[in-house]
Amino acid sequence: MEILEVLLKLVLAIALGGLIGLEREASQKPAGFRTNILVCVASAMMMTLASLLVESKGGTVDTLVRMAAGVITGVGFLGAGTILQARGTIAGLTTATTLWLVAGLGLVIGAGYYVPALIFTALTIVTLLLFGRIENTYLQKSQFHYHLKAKARPYILASLRKLALHHGVRLERLTMKQEGSSYLLAFSFSASEEKEQEFNQGLLELADIEELKID
């Protein structure tokens, strides 16, 4: 295997992993653009390494299978870290599944199956975008308007955005002003009743929230 072929695999892994990562980043998911690229490139490199060992050291196909199994197992632990659990609710399953999928994509690229990798990527993006829109349309989403009064801490806005990111909530029309020793924040978002409850529970766990009103 020549260096140009290895380079092609890595560049393709960056491109295809990046396409999936862009969708995750646009959806405000914890594992976004760079994470998906790195997972895809790492998987492609591991499979490429296994192929090189088979060619140069006289290994068998079992070497490739063991490498693939090791990568998938390792990514399973990474995906588990993206799943959040609080008060009986679970979030991040789609993000964890996408990381597992991107790792598989890297293995396909590393094995040299470029056309299947392109088809795999296209189907993944279609699933995330198209079915995401169908989900938004038919799984009744409501518009929620939040009004918060919080202690005037410099990190309160960052904490709020981090919480929204973890729960996949896109904050709209966010405003903040100071009133004495407190901040008054207002924002809106669209979500299902279940996701709104998850976000609400996480918000109530923030120690600096003094008052909360929902329209």
N, C-alpha and C positions, 0 to 999 in steps of 0.2 A: 504493500500500500504506500503510495507516494504522498509526500507532504502536501501537495496540492489537493488531493482527495480528502485528507484530514481537515485541511483548511476549509474546503467546501462544506463539509459536514458541520463544522463549528459555526460558520457563517449562516448556514441554513437553520441551524438550531436557534441562533440569535434572532433571525428574522421571524420564524414561525412561533417561537416562544414569545417573542415580543408582540406579535399580533394578538395572541390570546391575553397577554399581560395588559395590553392597552384597554381591552374590554373590561378587565378586572379593575384596572385603575380608574376608568371612567365610571364604574359602578361603585367606587369608593370602598373597595374591599381591602382587607389588611394585606393580603398577598397580591401585590400589584405588578407593575411593569417589570421592574428589575428582578423581583423574586422569581417570576415565571421564566424570565430569560435565563437566570442562573441555574434553575432546576433543569431546564431543557438542555442547556450547554453541558452541565455536569453529567447528565445521563448519557448524552451523545458521546462525551469524551470517555466515559467508563466503558461503553459498548465498543467504541473504537479501540480502546486499549485492549479489551478482550480479543478483538479481531486481530490486532497486531501480535498478541501473544500466541494466538493459534497459528499465524503465519510464520513467525520467527522461531518459536520454541516447540513447534510440533504438537500443540494442544489439540483437544477434540472439541466437538460441538458442545459438550457438557460445560466447557469453560464459558461459552457465551450464555448458556442457560443459567449457570450459577451467578454470573455477573448481573444478568437481568433481574434475577430473583433478589439479589442483594440490594440493588438500586430501589426496586419497588418496596422492599421491606423498610429501607432507610427513609424513603419518602413518606411511608406510612406514619412514622414517628413525627416527621415534620408537619404533616397534615393534621395530626392529633393536636399539635400546638396551636393551630388556628381555630380549633373548635372551642367556643366559649360556653360555659354553663353557669347560670345564675338563677337561683330560686326555681329550679325545676325546668327552666327554659334552655334550649340549646340553639346556638347560632354558629354559622361558619361551616356548615356541612358542604355547601356548594363550593366554597373556597378550597376546602380540604380535598374535595373530589377533583377539582380543577388542577391542583398541584400534582395529584396522583396521575391524572391524565397527561399533563405536560411532561412528566417523567417518562411515561410510556412513549410519548411522541419523540423524546430525545433518544430513547432506545431504538425506535424505528429508524430514525435518521442515522444513528451510529452504526446500525446494521447495514446501511446502504440502500434502504428502500425509500427512495426520494419521492416517487409518485404517490405511493400510499401515504407518506407523511403529509404531502400537500392536500390530499383528499381528507385525511384525518383532521388537519387543521381547519379546512373549510367547513366540515361538518360540525366541529366543535364551536366555531364562531357563530354559525347559523343557529345552533342549539341555544347558545347563550343569549344571542340578540333576539332572534325571532320568538323563541319560546318565552323569553323574558318579557317581551311585549304582550304576548298572549296572556301570560300570567298577570301582568299589570292590568290588562283590559277586563279579564273575566273573573279574577279573584278579588272581588269588590274592595277597592281601595278608597279610603276617605281622606279628606284634607283636615289636618289638625293644626291648630294655632296655639302656640305655647307662649306664656308670659311668665318670666321668672324674676325673682328678686333674690340676689345672691350676695354674699359678702364680697367686698371689693378686693379680691385677690388677683394678682397679675396672671395667674395660670388658669382662671376659670374658663376663659374662652377656648383655650387649648384643650382643657378637659372635656368641654362640651363637644368640640369637633371630634376628638378621639372617640368619645362614646358613640356619636353618630356614625363614625366610620366603622366601628365594630359591629353595629347593628344594621349596617347597610341602609342608613337613612340619609337622604340628601336634604340638608337644611336650606330653606329658601327665605328670602327677605329677612335675613338676620340683621338685627339692630341692637345696639348696646349703648347705654348712657349711664352716667354716674349720678347718684342721688345720695348725697351725704356719704356714709360709709358703706354704701351698697351699690351694686350694679343692677340696672333694669335691662333685661334681655327679652327680646321678642323674636320669634321665628315661626315658620310654617314648614310642613312637609306632608307628602302623600305616602300612605302606607296602609297595609291591612290592619285590622283590629288587633290581631295577634302580635304583629311586629311593633305596633304602637305600644302595646302593653309591655313588651320586652324592653323597649327604649325607656318607657316611663319608670319601670323598676330600676333600671340602671341609673337613671337620673336622680331618683330618690335616694340612692346610695351615696351620692356626692355630698360630702359633709357641709359644703358651703352654701347649699340651697336653703333659703329662708322661707320663700313663698313660691307656690306654683299654681298657675291658673291655666286651664285648657278650654279652648272654645271649640 
